[in-house]
Amino acid sequence: MHRATLDEIRGFYAKQMASASASPDPRLERIFELVPREAFLPPGPWKIKAPFENRYLETPSGDPVYLYQNVCVALDAEKGINNGEPLLHARWIGAVAPQPGESVTHIGVGTGYYSAILSMLVRPGGRLVGFEIEDDLAAAARRNLAPFENASIVTGDAAELEVPPSDLIYVNA
């Protein structure tokens, strides 16, 4: 018996996300497989939101295997800011079905994980503008999304700033 590799675990996670999305778009599975969740989170061990409770459990180590399940991971535990439940986001992203060439505004980007997924879905030709009200999270999102040429981050409150014309406005704030 061998332990699954991180690639195998990430692949199974991607299958779960694609299934949860209820979308016929085959790109969803591949994109969830390609975008490493751990690259958008602080170094582990991580604080995982306990199901049905208002407290966090710490992972035993910084092994990314703990991230590839349907869990909220703390970005700022004191403020209750999390990288949200992947199955919910997969369902929402599947429902709104971003397409190549579209413009997406993402409000509440956190550190950019779901922004990265959205930005890949609108390639080629599309773009993503993300808004994050927390300065430190916006800075982290900007760093994390630097390789995503079609993504940019605005620091500030999207309710008070001008939102660009968009085919899709995705809010998780």
Helices and strands as residue ranges (DSSP letters): H 6-21, H 27-34, G 37-40, E 47-49, E 56-58, G 64-67, E 73-76, G 77-79, E 81-83, H 86-96, E 103-107, H 113-121, E 127-132, H 135-144, E 151-155, E 168-171
